[in-house]
Structure formats: C-alpha cells, structure tokens
Amino acid sequence: MALLEICCYSMECALTAQKNGADRIELCSAPKEGGLTPSLGVLRTVRQHIDIPVNPIIRPRGGDFCYTDGEFAAMLDDIAMVRDLGFSGLVTGLLDVDGNVDMSRMEKIMRTAGTLNVTFHRAFDMCANPLNALKSLSDLGVARVLTSGQKSDAAQGLTKIMELIAQPGAPIIMAGAGVRAANLSLFLDAGVQEVHSSAGVWLASPMRYRNTGLSMSSDAQADEYSRYAVDGAAVAEMKAIIAHHRAS
C-alpha cells in the first residue's frame, strides 16, 4: 500500500495528521517560506507526543539551496540535534552554484546523520540535470527524493516522476506538490509508492481584538490573523483512497 506523508508545521498539526491516518510526517516551520527547520521546543514536543515516524526538515532559510558557510555549519548542528533527539530521519537538500547536488557538503550531511534516513527535498526540482542528480543521490545513500518532477505541481510532472522511478538503483521517489484527494488516484494508478501532501488549510485567528492596520510581515498584505493547520478530514480521505486502491 502506498505511504502517505503529511507536511506539518506544529505539534498540533502532527497530532491531527497522526490521528487521521498519516504514515509519516515531515516536520517544518514557516509555511510561507516553503518549510524551515523547526525550533528545538517543537522538535522535543513532537518527539514526546507523536508515535509515527517524523522527519524534520533541515533548511535554514527560504530561497535557493546554495548556502553560505555559516548556514551550512548551522545545518550540521541542527542535524546532530535531530539525530540526538532520536528522530528516525530528516529532510534536506543542497545545490552548488551550477545547479548540481553539492556532493562534498551532502557527504558531510550523510556522515553527520549517521543511521538516520535522509530525504532529499524539492531542491531536486531546481537542479540542472535530474538524472545526474538522482545518480549522485543514489551514490550518497539517500533514502528518498521528494519531487514534483521539476514542474510546479506533481500532476504536471508525473511523466518525469515515472522516469525517475524507472532508473536502476534509484532511491524511493516520493511525489509531492499539489497532491490531494482529487488527484491522488493519478499517482496510485501510475504506481507511485510514496506521496507527500500538506493537506493544509488556513484557519482564522481566534483573536477578537484585531489591529488590522498593522502587519508584522515584510509583506504589507500578509494576513496576521490566519494560521496554518492540517485538515484532518483531507488526510483521512486520502488514506481511505489509498486503502481502497490497494483493495481493488
């Protein structure tokens, strides 16, 4: 049966995902940045309350995946922290200035990760040559690659995803970006074995008092009074579709 990974941005999101059938969680902060390294407090709380596998993301900032020496040093420290907290895996990704997998730094990441399984995230979708990148990641011993097939969403990139899956000795290819109940069967019918979804919803803040003329964000149009959450019903629906597909 295909595995369902849910992207979560808090302990509450992780609890919702687990309760509704998620098989694994990618744990992040900062949804508007596409996912950054969670805080130590969130990591510890999730370790205490979540029983299914959790893979924290190691990403120090938004934007590209070519990091400064200082950013990379922080990533190694965060990986050691995640390892020492007892997580089963982590999610990360680095590219060099030419859009290739940064092999020297990824080798250091793999050594620091030790026995943790490593997922190379959608930095893969920004690489210059996906087949060469996949071979490099296979040589490194990366467990899986999260990808939309180098398109804006995985449905558009399904042809490339299937090409990647067909490569001999490839890591697990997990389809992600725009995966939801409405298109999940497309991936299951194609034989994709792991899917990644945010199953996200923006909830209105419970605050009654609101200073609507002020924003804490650099984006003056940002909504300060909404917050990201996992939609438990969406997770349950996707899990049911996967179970039904296996039964059929």
Disulfide bonds with the S-S distance in Angstrom:
none
